[in-house]
């Protein structure tokens, strides 16, 4: 008898890797992470100068990265400052290293 995904219990690590992988599943998000990793922080408006896309589109990608815990944002009206979530970034690196061994 075949089991469905609903029947399977996943480990916390498997769920975490899947959440990170989903957030990393778009090239724009990879670009955003690379830009943020190369500096201490970045304001949302600055990203449109680096990535030729509408602010609303970049905001959607930032939201996905933030929901996955890969970045963090601080509201400093009228802008939002984004940075890599360093603690979670270490988890991502470890999880993917372990996965790819």
Biopython code that builds the backbone (N, CA, C, O; Angstrom):
import numpy as np
from Bio.PDB.StructureBuilder import StructureBuilder

atoms = [
    (1, "UNK", "N", (0.840, -1.167, 0.000)),
    (1, "UNK", "CA", (0.000, 0.000, 0.000)),
    (1, "UNK", "C", (0.900, 1.250, 0.000)),
    (1, "UNK", "O", (1.823, 1.355, 0.807)),
    (2, "UNK", "N", (0.625, 2.173, -0.896)),
    (2, "UNK", "CA", (1.385, 3.414, -0.975)),
    (2, "UNK", "C", (0.935, 4.387, 0.097)),
    (2, "UNK", "O", (-0.255, 4.514, 0.388)),
    (3, "UNK", "N", (1.896, 5.060, 0.671)),
    (3, "UNK", "CA", (1.575, 6.072, 1.680)),
    (3, "UNK", "C", (1.563, 7.440, 1.012)),
    (3, "UNK", "O", (2.359, 7.701, 0.110)),
    (4, "UNK", "N", (0.693, 8.283, 1.436)),
    (4, "UNK", "CA", (0.670, 9.641, 0.906)),
    (4, "UNK", "C", (1.516, 10.530, 1.798)),
    (4, "UNK", "O", (1.865, 10.156, 2.918)),
    (5, "UNK", "N", (1.839, 11.697, 1.294)),
    (5, "UNK", "CA", (2.654, 12.648, 2.062)),
    (5, "UNK", "C", (1.978, 13.036, 3.364)),
    (5, "UNK", "O", (2.653, 13.377, 4.335)),
    (6, "UNK", "N", (0.664, 12.989, 3.395)),
    (6, "UNK", "CA", (-0.079, 13.353, 4.606)),
    (6, "UNK", "C", (0.166, 12.328, 5.709)),
    (6, "UNK", "O", (0.135, 12.671, 6.891)),
    (7, "UNK", "N", (0.410, 11.067, 5.330)),
    (7, "UNK", "CA", (0.606, 9.993, 6.304)),
    (7, "UNK", "C", (1.998, 9.978, 6.919)),
    (7, "UNK", "O", (2.217, 9.322, 7.937)),
    (8, "UNK", "N", (2.931, 10.684, 6.321)),
    (8, "UNK", "CA", (4.318, 10.623, 6.757)),
    (8, "UNK", "C", (4.594, 11.726, 7.770)),
    (8, "UNK", "O", (4.183, 12.872, 7.587)),
    (9, "UNK", "N", (5.285, 11.372, 8.824)),
    (9, "UNK", "CA", (5.719, 12.373, 9.800)),
    (9, "UNK", "C", (7.149, 12.766, 9.451)),
    (9, "UNK", "O", (8.014, 11.907, 9.282)),
    (10, "UNK", "N", (7.386, 14.055, 9.346)),
    (10, "UNK", "CA", (8.696, 14.561, 8.983)),
    (10, "UNK", "C", (9.403, 15.091, 10.226)),
    (10, "UNK", "O", (8.762, 15.534, 11.178)),
    (11, "UNK", "N", (10.724, 15.039, 10.202)),
    (11, "UNK", "CA", (11.485, 15.582, 11.318)),
    (11, "UNK", "C", (11.445, 17.108, 11.231)),
    (11, "UNK", "O", (11.128, 17.680, 10.188)),
    (12, "UNK", "N", (11.769, 17.739, 12.330)),
    (12, "UNK", "CA", (11.821, 19.199, 12.363)),
    (12, "UNK", "C", (12.859, 19.706, 11.358)),
    (12, "UNK", "O", (12.647, 20.716, 10.687)),
    (13, "UNK", "N", (13.978, 18.993, 11.266)),
    (13, "UNK", "CA", (15.028, 19.379, 10.325)),
    (13, "UNK", "C", (14.541, 19.281, 8.880)),
    (13, "UNK", "O", (14.820, 20.172, 8.079)),
    (14, "UNK", "N", (13.820, 18.218, 8.535)),
    (14, "UNK", "CA", (13.302, 18.061, 7.176)),
    (14, "UNK", "C", (12.327, 19.189, 6.840)),
    (14, "UNK", "O", (12.351, 19.729, 5.734)),
    (15, "UNK", "N", (11.488, 19.534, 7.781)),
    (15, "UNK", "CA", (10.519, 20.617, 7.550)),
    (15, "UNK", "C", (11.241, 21.952, 7.390)),
    (15, "UNK", "O", (10.865, 22.772, 6.551)),
    (16, "UNK", "N", (12.275, 22.166, 8.195)),
    (16, "UNK", "CA", (13.031, 23.408, 8.128)),
    (16, "UNK", "C", (13.770, 23.523, 6.791)),
    (16, "UNK", "O", (13.757, 24.582, 6.165)),
    (17, "UNK", "N", (14.405, 22.446, 6.360)),
    (17, "UNK", "CA", (15.100, 22.451, 5.067)),
    (17, "UNK", "C", (14.122, 22.742, 3.937)),
    (17, "UNK", "O", (14.429, 23.521, 3.034)),
    (18, "UNK", "N", (12.950, 22.123, 3.982)),
    (18, "UNK", "CA", (11.938, 22.337, 2.944)),
    (18, "UNK", "C", (11.483, 23.799, 2.924)),
    (18, "UNK", "O", (11.293, 24.374, 1.852)),
    (19, "UNK", "N", (11.309, 24.398, 4.105)),
    (19, "UNK", "CA", (10.877, 25.800, 4.184)),
    (19, "UNK", "C", (11.950, 26.702, 3.574)),
    (19, "UNK", "O", (11.634, 27.612, 2.807)),
    (20, "UNK", "N", (13.217, 26.451, 3.911)),
    (20, "UNK", "CA", (14.299, 27.251, 3.358)),
    (20, "UNK", "C", (14.410, 27.035, 1.845)),
    (20, "UNK", "O", (14.575, 27.994, 1.092)),
    (21, "UNK", "N", (14.320, 25.792, 1.408)),
    (21, "UNK", "CA", (14.444, 25.486, -0.022)),
    (21, "UNK", "C", (13.341, 26.165, -0.820)),
    (21, "UNK", "O", (13.585, 26.673, -1.915)),
    (22, "UNK", "N", (12.140, 26.176, -0.281)),
    (22, "UNK", "CA", (11.026, 26.842, -0.969)),
    (22, "UNK", "C", (11.309, 28.331, -1.107)),
    (22, "UNK", "O", (11.074, 28.915, -2.165)),
    (23, "UNK", "N", (11.811, 28.945, -0.044)),
    (23, "UNK", "CA", (12.127, 30.375, -0.093)),
    (23, "UNK", "C", (13.265, 30.659, -1.061)),
    (23, "UNK", "O", (13.311, 31.731, -1.665)),
    (24, "UNK", "N", (14.179, 29.716, -1.215)),
    (24, "UNK", "CA", (15.316, 29.891, -2.118)),
    (24, "UNK", "C", (14.984, 29.508, -3.558)),
    (24, "UNK", "O", (15.844, 29.572, -4.436)),
    (25, "UNK", "N", (13.748, 29.116, -3.795)),
    (25, "UNK", "CA", (13.351, 28.573, -5.085)),
    (25, "UNK", "C", (13.081, 29.583, -6.185)),
    (25, "UNK", "O", (12.421, 29.245, -7.168)),
    (26, "UNK", "N", (13.560, 30.794, -6.055)),
    (26, "UNK", "CA", (13.380, 31.784, -7.126)),
    (26, "UNK", "C", (14.682, 32.569, -7.282)),
    (26, "UNK", "O", (15.270, 32.986, -6.284)),
    (27, "UNK", "N", (15.141, 32.776, -8.515)),
    (27, "UNK", "CA", (16.416, 33.463, -8.736)),
    (27, "UNK", "C", (16.469, 34.876, -8.148)),
    (27, "UNK", "O", (17.530, 35.322, -7.713)),
    (28, "UNK", "N", (15.342, 35.579, -8.132)),
    (28, "UNK", "CA", (15.336, 36.931, -7.551)),
    (28, "UNK", "C", (15.648, 36.866, -6.060)),
    (28, "UNK", "O", (16.346, 37.733, -5.534)),
    (29, "UNK", "N", (15.142, 35.858, -5.386)),
    (29, "UNK", "CA", (15.406, 35.714, -3.947)),
    (29, "UNK", "C", (16.878, 35.389, -3.699)),
    (29, "UNK", "O", (17.468, 35.857, -2.725)),
    (30, "UNK", "N", (17.459, 34.599, -4.573)),
    (30, "UNK", "CA", (18.896, 34.306, -4.464)),
    (30, "UNK", "C", (19.683, 35.603, -4.641)),
    (30, "UNK", "O", (20.626, 35.871, -3.896)),
    (31, "UNK", "N", (19.295, 36.399, -5.622)),
    (31, "UNK", "CA", (19.972, 37.681, -5.862)),
    (31, "UNK", "C", (19.844, 38.590, -4.642)),
    (31, "UNK", "O", (20.825, 39.205, -4.223)),
    (32, "UNK", "N", (18.647, 38.679, -4.071)),
    (32, "UNK", "CA", (18.429, 39.503, -2.880)),
    (32, "UNK", "C", (19.320, 39.035, -1.740)),
    (32, "UNK", "O", (19.958, 39.852, -1.076)),
    (33, "UNK", "N", (19.370, 37.736, -1.510)),
    (33, "UNK", "CA", (20.204, 37.211, -0.427)),
    (33, "UNK", "C", (21.677, 37.510, -0.657)),
    (33, "UNK", "O", (22.395, 37.858, 0.280)),
    (34, "UNK", "N", (22.128, 37.377, -1.888)),
    (34, "UNK", "CA", (23.534, 37.693, -2.190)),
    (34, "UNK", "C", (23.836, 39.161, -1.928)),
    (34, "UNK", "O", (24.884, 39.503, -1.379)),
    (35, "UNK", "N", (22.906, 40.028, -2.329)),
    (35, "UNK", "CA", (23.106, 41.460, -2.086)),
    (35, "UNK", "C", (23.141, 41.761, -0.591)),
    (35, "UNK", "O", (24.000, 42.508, -0.122)),
    (36, "UNK", "N", (22.209, 41.181, 0.150)),
    (36, "UNK", "CA", (22.166, 41.426, 1.592)),
    (36, "UNK", "C", (23.381, 40.826, 2.299)),
    (36, "UNK", "O", (23.883, 41.398, 3.266)),
    (37, "UNK", "N", (23.849, 39.685, 1.822)),
    (37, "UNK", "CA", (25.014, 39.042, 2.440)),
    (37, "UNK", "C", (26.296, 39.840, 2.192)),
    (37, "UNK", "O", (27.256, 39.730, 2.955)),
    (38, "UNK", "N", (26.309, 40.634, 1.137)),
    (38, "UNK", "CA", (27.507, 41.406, 0.804)),
    (38, "UNK", "C", (27.583, 42.735, 1.555)),
    (38, "UNK", "O", (28.587, 43.441, 1.460)),
    (39, "UNK", "N", (26.544, 43.077, 2.290)),
    (39, "UNK", "CA", (26.527, 44.312, 3.073)),
    (39, "UNK", "C", (25.872, 44.069, 4.420)),
    (39, "UNK", "O", (25.256, 43.027, 4.643)),
    (40, "UNK", "N", (26.004, 45.011, 5.292)),
    (40, "UNK", "CA", (25.433, 44.821, 6.630)),
    (40, "UNK", "C", (23.910, 44.911, 6.598)),
    (40, "UNK", "O", (23.229, 44.237, 7.371)),
    (41, "UNK", "N", (23.375, 45.746, 5.703)),
    (41, "UNK", "CA", (21.922, 45.859, 5.557)),
    (41, "UNK", "C", (21.622, 46.589, 4.260)),
    (41, "UNK", "O", (22.525, 47.049, 3.560)),
    (42, "UNK", "N", (20.341, 46.684, 3.955)),
    (42, "UNK", "CA", (19.918, 47.337, 2.717)),
    (42, "UNK", "C", (18.492, 47.840, 2.917)),
    (42, "UNK", "O", (17.701, 47.201, 3.610)),
    (43, "UNK", "N", (18.165, 48.962, 2.326)),
    (43, "UNK", "CA", (16.797, 49.478, 2.386)),
    (43, "UNK", "C", (16.032, 48.987, 1.173)),
    (43, "UNK", "O", (16.589, 48.837, 0.085)),
    (44, "UNK", "N", (14.730, 48.738, 1.379)),
    (44, "UNK", "CA", (13.930, 48.148, 0.302)),
    (44, "UNK", "C", (14.003, 48.944, -0.987)),
    (44, "UNK", "O", (14.046, 48.343, -2.061)),
    (45, "UNK", "N", (14.019, 50.246, -0.933)),
    (45, "UNK", "CA", (14.104, 51.064, -2.143)),
    (45, "UNK", "C", (15.419, 50.902, -2.872)),
    (45, "UNK", "O", (15.468, 51.033, -4.095)),
    (46, "UNK", "N", (16.491, 50.618, -2.138)),
    (46, "UNK", "CA", (17.808, 50.434, -2.755)),
    (46, "UNK", "C", (17.834, 49.186, -3.635)),
    (46, "UNK", "O", (18.577, 49.130, -4.616)),
    (47, "UNK", "N", (17.041, 48.206, -3.294)),
    (47, "UNK", "CA", (17.053, 46.954, -4.063)),
    (47, "UNK", "C", (16.541, 47.153, -5.481)),
    (47, "UNK", "O", (16.978, 46.454, -6.395)),
    (48, "UNK", "N", (15.617, 48.100, -5.684)),
    (48, "UNK", "CA", (15.113, 48.334, -7.039)),
    (48, "UNK", "C", (16.194, 48.939, -7.935)),
    (48, "UNK", "O", (16.114, 48.831, -9.158)),
    (49, "UNK", "N", (17.197, 49.569, -7.339)),
    (49, "UNK", "CA", (18.320, 50.078, -8.124)),
    (49, "UNK", "C", (19.234, 48.936, -8.569)),
    (49, "UNK", "O", (19.876, 49.018, -9.616)),
    (50, "UNK", "N", (19.287, 47.876, -7.769)),
    (50, "UNK", "CA", (20.145, 46.724, -8.061)),
    (50, "UNK", "C", (19.429, 45.659, -8.898)),
    (50, "UNK", "O", (20.049, 44.965, -9.704)),
    (51, "UNK", "N", (18.123, 45.546, -8.694)),
    (51, "UNK", "CA", (17.326, 44.536, -9.388)),
    (51, "UNK", "C", (16.249, 45.273, -10.175)),
    (51, "UNK", "O", (15.372, 45.900, -9.581)),
    (52, "UNK", "N", (16.301, 45.207, -11.493)),
    (52, "UNK", "CA", (15.357, 45.983, -12.313)),
    (52, "UNK", "C", (13.946, 45.376, -12.327)),
    (52, "UNK", "O", (13.507, 44.792, -13.318)),
    (53, "UNK", "N", (13.263, 45.536, -11.204)),
    (53, "UNK", "CA", (11.890, 45.040, -11.067)),
    (53, "UNK", "C", (11.083, 46.073, -10.299)),
    (53, "UNK", "O", (11.633, 46.955, -9.639)),
    (54, "UNK", "N", (9.785, 45.945, -10.398)),
    (54, "UNK", "CA", (8.899, 46.839, -9.660)),
    (54, "UNK", "C", (9.086, 46.642, -8.155)),
    (54, "UNK", "O", (9.365, 45.536, -7.694)),
    (55, "UNK", "N", (8.930, 47.716, -7.407)),
    (55, "UNK", "CA", (9.057, 47.654, -5.949)),
    (55, "UNK", "C", (8.089, 46.635, -5.365)),
    (55, "UNK", "O", (8.435, 45.928, -4.418)),
    (56, "UNK", "N", (6.884, 46.551, -5.915)),
    (56, "UNK", "CA", (5.891, 45.608, -5.387)),
    (56, "UNK", "C", (6.340, 44.161, -5.572)),
    (56, "UNK", "O", (6.085, 43.318, -4.712)),
    (57, "UNK", "N", (7.001, 43.873, -6.680)),
    (57, "UNK", "CA", (7.499, 42.518, -6.935)),
    (57, "UNK", "C", (8.627, 42.181, -5.970)),
    (57, "UNK", "O", (8.661, 41.090, -5.400)),
    (58, "UNK", "N", (9.536, 43.110, -5.790)),
    (58, "UNK", "CA", (10.634, 42.888, -4.847)),
    (58, "UNK", "C", (10.082, 42.718, -3.441)),
    (58, "UNK", "O", (10.567, 41.881, -2.680)),
    (59, "UNK", "N", (9.078, 43.500, -3.094)),
    (59, "UNK", "CA", (8.457, 43.383, -1.764)),
    (59, "UNK", "C", (7.863, 41.991, -1.538)),
    (59, "UNK", "O", (7.938, 41.458, -0.431)),
    (60, "UNK", "N", (7.279, 41.407, -2.574)),
    (60, "UNK", "CA", (6.728, 40.044, -2.453)),
    (60, "UNK", "C", (7.845, 39.039, -2.175)),
    (60, "UNK", "O", (7.683, 38.134, -1.357)),
    (61, "UNK", "N", (8.967, 39.203, -2.850)),
    (61, "UNK", "CA", (10.100, 38.299, -2.632)),
    (61, "UNK", "C", (10.703, 38.502, -1.239)),
    (61, "UNK", "O", (11.077, 37.537, -0.573)),
    (62, "UNK", "N", (10.793, 39.750, -0.811)),
    (62, "UNK", "CA", (11.278, 40.034, 0.540)),
    (62, "UNK", "C", (10.362, 39.397, 1.587)),
    (62, "UNK", "O", (10.834, 38.861, 2.590)),
    (63, "UNK", "N", (9.069, 39.458, 1.349)),
    (63, "UNK", "CA", (8.102, 38.863, 2.274)),
    (63, "UNK", "C", (8.328, 37.357, 2.390)),
    (63, "UNK", "O", (8.311, 36.814, 3.495)),
    (64, "UNK", "N", (8.538, 36.680, 1.266)),
    (64, "UNK", "CA", (8.775, 35.230, 1.279)),
    (64, "UNK", "C", (10.055, 34.890, 2.043)),
    (64, "UNK", "O", (10.089, 33.925, 2.806)),
    (65, "UNK", "N", (11.095, 35.676, 1.838)),
    (65, "UNK", "CA", (12.362, 35.441, 2.545)),
    (65, "UNK", "C", (12.218, 35.707, 4.040)),
    (65, "UNK", "O", (12.793, 35.004, 4.871)),
    (66, "UNK", "N", (11.448, 36.720, 4.357)),
    (66, "UNK", "CA", (11.231, 37.054, 5.778)),
    (66, "UNK", "C", (10.392, 35.983, 6.464)),
    (66, "UNK", "O", (10.694, 35.586, 7.590)),
    (67, "UNK", "N", (9.338, 35.510, 5.794)),
    (67, "UNK", "CA", (8.481, 34.460, 6.365)),
    (67, "UNK", "C", (9.266, 33.175, 6.609)),
    (67, "UNK", "O", (8.986, 32.444, 7.559)),
    (68, "UNK", "N", (10.245, 32.903, 5.757)),
    (68, "UNK", "CA", (11.076, 31.709, 5.934)),
    (68, "UNK", "C", (12.138, 31.915, 7.015)),
    (68, "UNK", "O", (12.813, 30.968, 7.419)),
    (69, "UNK", "N", (12.281, 33.151, 7.475)),
    (69, "UNK", "CA", (13.258, 33.432, 8.519)),
    (69, "UNK", "C", (14.664, 33.689, 8.008)),
    (69, "UNK", "O", (15.613, 33.713, 8.791)),
    (70, "UNK", "N", (14.807, 33.881, 6.701)),
    (70, "UNK", "CA", (16.134, 34.088, 6.132)),
    (70, "UNK", "C", (16.610, 35.529, 6.254)),
    (70, "UNK", "O", (17.811, 35.794, 6.302)),
    (71, "UNK", "N", (15.661, 36.454, 6.303)),
    (71, "UNK", "CA", (16.014, 37.860, 6.477)),
    (71, "UNK", "C", (15.142, 38.448, 7.576)),
    (71, "UNK", "O", (14.147, 37.855, 7.993)),
    (72, "UNK", "N", (15.535, 39.608, 8.025)),
    (72, "UNK", "CA", (14.733, 40.327, 8.999)),
    (72, "UNK", "C", (14.619, 41.768, 8.540)),
    (72, "UNK", "O", (15.513, 42.290, 7.874)),
    (73, "UNK", "N", (13.522, 42.403, 8.897)),
    (73, "UNK", "CA", (13.295, 43.779, 8.497)),
    (73, "UNK", "C", (12.995, 44.652, 9.696)),
    (73, "UNK", "O", (12.406, 44.212, 10.684)),
    (74, "UNK", "N", (13.412, 45.892, 9.585)),
    (74, "UNK", "CA", (13.160, 46.871, 10.636)),
    (74, "UNK", "C", (12.550, 48.094, 9.966)),
    (74, "UNK", "O", (13.134, 48.658, 9.040)),
    (75, "UNK", "N", (11.378, 48.500, 10.435)),
    (75, "UNK", "CA", (10.704, 49.646, 9.842)),
    (75, "UNK", "C", (11.315, 50.929, 10.391)),
    (75, "UNK", "O", (11.304, 51.197, 11.592)),
    (76, "UNK", "N", (11.845, 51.706, 9.458)),
    (76, "UNK", "CA", (12.406, 53.021, 9.774)),
    (76, "UNK", "C", (11.760, 54.003, 8.796)),
    (76, "UNK", "O", (12.335, 54.323, 7.756)),
    (77, "UNK", "N", (10.548, 54.481, 9.141)),
    (77, "UNK", "CA", (9.777, 55.283, 8.180)),
    (77, "UNK", "C", (10.627, 56.345, 7.498)),
    (77, "UNK", "O", (11.418, 57.019, 8.158)),
    (78, "UNK", "N", (10.477, 56.501, 6.207)),
    (78, "UNK", "CA", (9.508, 55.841, 5.329)),
    (78, "UNK", "C", (10.036, 54.563, 4.682)),
    (78, "UNK", "O", (9.420, 54.048, 3.749)),
    (79, "UNK", "N", (11.151, 54.050, 5.156)),
    (79, "UNK", "CA", (11.757, 52.872, 4.538)),
    (79, "UNK", "C", (11.752, 51.677, 5.486)),
    (79, "UNK", "O", (11.435, 51.794, 6.669)),
    (80, "UNK", "N", (12.111, 50.535, 4.930)),
    (80, "UNK", "CA", (12.312, 49.317, 5.730)),
    (80, "UNK", "C", (13.735, 48.847, 5.474)),
    (80, "UNK", "O", (14.162, 48.708, 4.328)),
    (81, "UNK", "N", (14.457, 48.606, 6.552)),
    (81, "UNK", "CA", (15.843, 48.136, 6.456)),
    (81, "UNK", "C", (15.832, 46.612, 6.573)),
    (81, "UNK", "O", (15.262, 46.056, 7.512)),
    (82, "UNK", "N", (16.468, 45.946, 5.609)),
    (82, "UNK", "CA", (16.544, 44.482, 5.604)),
    (82, "UNK", "C", (17.975, 44.022, 5.811)),
    (82, "UNK", "O", (18.924, 44.638, 5.326)),
    (83, "UNK", "N", (18.109, 42.919, 6.545)),
    (83, "UNK", "CA", (19.408, 42.294, 6.793)),
    (83, "UNK", "C", (19.221, 40.774, 6.751)),
    (83, "UNK", "O", (18.113, 40.266, 6.915)),
    (84, "UNK", "N", (20.309, 40.078, 6.532)),
    (84, "UNK", "CA", (20.306, 38.621, 6.654)),
    (84, "UNK", "C", (20.042, 38.280, 8.117)),
    (84, "UNK", "O", (20.589, 38.929, 9.010)),
    (85, "UNK", "N", (19.220, 37.282, 8.369)),
    (85, "UNK", "CA", (19.043, 36.775, 9.725)),
    (85, "UNK", "C", (20.221, 35.833, 9.963)),
    (85, "UNK", "O", (20.188, 34.671, 9.559)),
    (86, "UNK", "N", (21.252, 36.340, 10.615)),
    (86, "UNK", "CA", (22.521, 35.612, 10.723)),
    (86, "UNK", "C", (22.382, 34.270, 11.431)),
    (86, "UNK", "O", (23.022, 33.294, 11.040)),
    (87, "UNK", "N", (21.565, 34.213, 12.453)),
    (87, "UNK", "CA", (21.384, 32.950, 13.180)),
    (87, "UNK", "C", (20.760, 31.893, 12.271)),
    (87, "UNK", "O", (21.250, 30.766, 12.192)),
    (88, "UNK", "N", (19.682, 32.260, 11.591)),
    (88, "UNK", "CA", (19.033, 31.300, 10.691)),
    (88, "UNK", "C", (19.901, 30.990, 9.479)),
    (88, "UNK", "O", (19.855, 29.879, 8.951)),
    (89, "UNK", "N", (20.690, 31.963, 9.034)),
    (89, "UNK", "CA", (21.569, 31.738, 7.887)),
    (89, "UNK", "C", (22.590, 30.645, 8.201)),
    (89, "UNK", "O", (22.940, 29.847, 7.332)),
    (90, "UNK", "N", (23.065, 30.612, 9.449)),
    (90, "UNK", "CA", (23.975, 29.550, 9.872)),
    (90, "UNK", "C", (23.269, 28.192, 9.834)),
    (90, "UNK", "O", (23.869, 27.189, 9.448)),
    (91, "UNK", "N", (21.998, 28.163, 10.232)),
    (91, "UNK", "CA", (21.211, 26.923, 10.182)),
    (91, "UNK", "C", (21.058, 26.457, 8.735)),
    (91, "UNK", "O", (21.213, 25.272, 8.437)),
    (92, "UNK", "N", (20.755, 27.389, 7.847)),
    (92, "UNK", "CA", (20.590, 27.048, 6.428)),
    (92, "UNK", "C", (21.869, 26.419, 5.892)),
    (92, "UNK", "O", (21.829, 25.373, 5.246)),
    (93, "UNK", "N", (22.993, 27.053, 6.159)),
    (93, "UNK", "CA", (24.267, 26.542, 5.666)),
    (93, "UNK", "C", (24.546, 25.142, 6.201)),
    (93, "UNK", "O", (24.971, 24.260, 5.455)),
    (94, "UNK", "N", (24.308, 24.942, 7.487)),
    (94, "UNK", "CA", (24.548, 23.629, 8.084)),
    (94, "UNK", "C", (23.613, 22.580, 7.497)),
    (94, "UNK", "O", (24.051, 21.492, 7.121)),
    (95, "UNK", "N", (22.324, 22.905, 7.417)),
    (95, "UNK", "CA", (21.350, 21.946, 6.886)),
    (95, "UNK", "C", (21.699, 21.519, 5.462)),
    (95, "UNK", "O", (21.651, 20.333, 5.139)),
    (96, "UNK", "N", (22.051, 22.484, 4.612)),
    (96, "UNK", "CA", (22.348, 22.137, 3.229)),
    (96, "UNK", "C", (23.683, 21.407, 3.103)),
    (96, "UNK", "O", (23.831, 20.540, 2.242)),
    (97, "UNK", "N", (24.653, 21.744, 3.944)),
    (97, "UNK", "CA", (25.909, 20.975, 3.959)),
    (97, "UNK", "C", (25.632, 19.526, 4.317)),
    (97, "UNK", "O", (26.110, 18.604, 3.655)),
    (98, "UNK", "N", (24.846, 19.336, 5.383)),
    (98, "UNK", "CA", (24.507, 17.975, 5.829)),
    (98, "UNK", "C", (23.729, 17.231, 4.744)),
    (98, "UNK", "O", (23.983, 16.056, 4.484)),
    (99, "UNK", "N", (22.792, 17.915, 4.122)),
    (99, "UNK", "CA", (21.959, 17.302, 3.085)),
    (99, "UNK", "C", (22.789, 16.865, 1.881)),
    (99, "UNK", "O", (22.523, 15.815, 1.297)),
    (100, "UNK", "N", (23.775, 17.646, 1.511)),
    (100, "UNK", "CA", (24.549, 17.382, 0.311)),
    (100, "UNK", "C", (25.769, 16.494, 0.535)),
    (100, "UNK", "O", (26.537, 16.254, -0.398)),
    (101, "UNK", "N", (25.952, 16.017, 1.726)),
    (101, "UNK", "CA", (27.052, 15.075, 1.995)),
    (101, "UNK", "C", (26.761, 13.718, 1.441)),
    (101, "UNK", "O", (27.578, 12.807, 1.578)),
]
sb = StructureBuilder()
sb.init_structure("model")
sb.init_model(0)
sb.init_chain("A")
sb.init_seg("    ")
for serial, (resi, resn, name, xyz) in enumerate(atoms, 1):
    if name == "N":
        sb.init_residue(resn, " ", resi, " ")
    sb.init_atom(name, np.array(xyz, "f"), 0.0, 1.0, " ", f" {name:<3s}", serial, name[0])
structure = sb.get_structure()
